Amino acid sequence: VCFPVSLSIFKWVRLEDDVARMAVSYTVAFLSGLPFVYTMTTAEHILRGMGNTRIPMLLFGFSLLLNAVLDPVFMFTLRMGIAGAAWATVVSQAIGCVLMVMAIRRVLPEFRGSRPQLSGEFFREHFGPLVRIGSPVALSVSAGPMPPFEPEPVTFGDVGTGPSDPVQLLYGEGIAPEGHHR
C-alpha cells in the first residue's frame, strides 16, 4: 500500500531527493520481509507459550548474528548500498523463520516425524489454532513502540526558563519545535 506513495511521504518529511530514494529502496526491501518477521515472531511465542524459551532465544540470536555478517556483505561486497542492509535483514529473517518453524515441528507431538498435508483441514485443525495463540503477541511485538511523528522543523532559540520546563527536558537545552517558545 505504501510503495507507490513512499517517495512522496519521505519528501513530505523533508528528506533530500537522494536520501529519499535510498529510504524508498530500504523500505521496499524491508517491508517485503514482514511475512517472515510475523511468522518467526508467532512461532517464537508459540514455543514460549509451551514453556520453551531456550530454542527461540538461540534462533533469534543466530538470526541477529547472521544479519550482522550479511549486512557488510550485501552493502559493500555486493554493492547494494543501504538497500543491501534491508535485504540482509530479510534473508536472515527468512532463514530464522524456517528454523523456527522447524523447531515447532520438532517440539509439537502432532508434527514430530510427520509431513503434514497442506490442506484446508490442516490449516483449520493445526495451523489456525497456533496462529490464534501466537498472533496477538507477535503483532504487538512486531509493531513495537512507535515514536511520536512530528514533521515540524526544529528551530533554535529560547525554550524556557530552566530545567523544570518540560519542553526543554524533552528537546534539550536551546532546541524546541517551532511554536514551543515561551
For each residue, the residues with C-beta under 8 A, 3 or more apart:
1:
2: 5 6 9 27 31
3: 6 27 28 31
4:
5: 2 8 9
6: 2 3 9 10 23 24 27 28
7: 10 11 20 21 24
8: 5 11 12
9: 2 5 6 12 13
10: 6 7 13 15 19 20 23 24
11: 7 8 14 15 17 20
12: 8 9 151
13: 9 10 151
14: 11 151 153
15: 10 11 19 20 23
16: 19 20
17: 11 20 21
18: 21 22
19: 10 15 16 22 23
20: 7 10 11 15 16 17 23 24
21: 7 17 18 24 25
22: 18 19 25 26 81 82 83
23: 6 10 15 19 20 26 27 82
24: 6 7 10 20 21 27 28
25: 21 22 28 29 81 82 83 86
26: 22 23 29 30 82 83 85 86
27: 2 3 6 23 24 30 31 86
28: 3 6 24 25 31 32 83 86
29: 25 26 32 33 83 86 87 89 90
30: 26 27 33 34 86 89 90
31: 2 3 27 28 34
32: 28 29 90
33: 29 30 36 37 86 89 90 93 94
34: 30 31 37 38 142
35: 38 39
36: 33 39 40 90 93 94 96 97
37: 33 34 40 41 93 97 142
38: 34 35 41 42 138 139 142
39: 35 36 42 43 97 100 101
40: 36 37 43 44 59 60 63 93 96 97 100
41: 37 38 44 45 134 137 138 141 142
42: 38 39 45 46 130 131 134 135 138
43: 39 40 46 47 56 97 100 101 103 104 134
44: 40 41 47 48 56 59 60 100 134 138
45: 41 42 48 49 133 134 137 138 141
46: 42 43 49 50 104 130 133 134
47: 43 44 50 52 53 55 56 100 103 104 107
48: 44 45 51 52 53 56
49: 45 46 133 134
50: 46 47 107 108
51: 48
52: 47 48 55 56 107
53: 47 48 56 57
54: 57 58
55: 47 52 58 59 103 107
56: 43 44 47 48 52 53 59 60 100 103
57: 53 54 60 61
58: 54 55 61 62
59: 40 44 55 56 62 63 96 99 100 103
60: 40 44 56 57 63 64 96
61: 57 58 64 65
62: 58 59 65 66 96 99
63: 40 59 60 66 67 92 93 95 96 99
64: 60 61 67 68 92
65: 61 62 68 69
66: 62 63 69 70 91 92 95 96
67: 63 64 70 71 88 89 92 93
68: 64 65 71
69: 65 66 72 73
70: 66 67 73 74 88 91 92
71: 67 68 74 75 84 85 88 89
72: 69 75 76 77
73: 69 70 76 77 78 84 88
74: 70 71 77 78 80 84 85 87 88 91
75: 71 72 78 80 81 82 84 85 88
76: 72 73 79 84
77: 72 73 74
78: 73 74 75 84
79: 76 84
80: 74 75 83 84 87
81: 22 25 75 84
82: 22 23 25 26 75 85 86
83: 22 25 26 28 29 80 86 87
84: 71 73 74 75 76 78 79 80 81 87 88
85: 26 71 74 75 82 88 89
86: 25 26 27 28 29 30 33 82 83 89 90
87: 29 74 80 83 84 90 91
88: 67 70 71 73 74 75 84 85 91 92
89: 29 30 33 67 71 85 86 92 93
90: 29 30 32 33 36 86 87 93 94
91: 66 70 74 87 88 94 95
92: 63 64 66 67 70 88 89 95 96
93: 33 36 37 40 63 67 89 90 96 97
94: 33 36 90 91 97 98
95: 63 66 91 92 98 99
96: 36 40 59 60 62 63 66 92 93 99 100
97: 36 37 39 40 43 93 94 100 101
98: 94 95 101 102
99: 59 62 63 95 96 102 103
100: 39 40 43 44 47 56 59 96 97 103 104
101: 39 43 97 98 104 105
102: 98 99 105 106
103: 43 47 55 56 59 99 100 106 107
104: 43 46 47 100 101 107 108 111 130
105: 101 102 108 111 112
106: 102 103 111 112
107: 47 50 52 55 103 104 112
108: 50 104 105 111 112
109: 112
110: 114 126
111: 104 105 106 108 114 116 126
112: 105 106 107 108 109
113:
114: 110 111
115:
116: 111 122 126
117: 122
118: 122 123
119: 122 123
120: 123 124
121: 124 125
122: 116 117 118 119 125 126 127
123: 118 119 120 126 127 128
124: 120 121 127 128
125: 121 122 128 129
126: 110 111 116 122 123 129 130
127: 122 123 124 130 131
128: 123 124 125 131 132
129: 125 126 132 133
130: 42 46 104 126 127 133 134
131: 42 127 128 134 135
132: 128 129 135
133: 45 46 49 129 130
134: 41 42 43 44 45 46 49 130 131 137 138
135: 42 131 132 138 139
136: 139 140
137: 41 45 134 140 141
138: 38 41 42 44 45 134 135 141 142
139: 38 135 136 142 143
140: 136 137 143
141: 41 45 137 138 144
142: 34 37 38 41 138 139
143: 139 140 146
144: 141
145:
146: 143 149
147:
148:
149: 146
150: 177
151: 12 13 14
152: 177 178 179
153: 14 177 178
154: 171 175 176 177 178
155: 175 176 177 178
156: 174 175
157: 174 176 181
158: 181 182
159: 165 167 168 171 173 174 175 176 180 181 182
160: 164 165 167 168 182
161: 164 165 182
162: 165 168
163: 168 169
164: 160 161 169
165: 159 160 161 162 168 169 182
166: 169 170
167: 159 160 170 171 176 180
168: 159 160 162 163 165 171 172 173 176
169: 163 164 165 166
170: 166 167
171: 154 159 167 168 175 176 177 180
172: 168 175
173: 159 168
174: 156 157 159
175: 154 155 156 159 171 172
176: 154 155 157 159 167 168 171 180 181
177: 150 152 153 154 155 171 180
178: 152 153 154 155
179: 152
180: 159 167 171 176 177
181: 157 158 159 176
182: 158 159 160 161 165
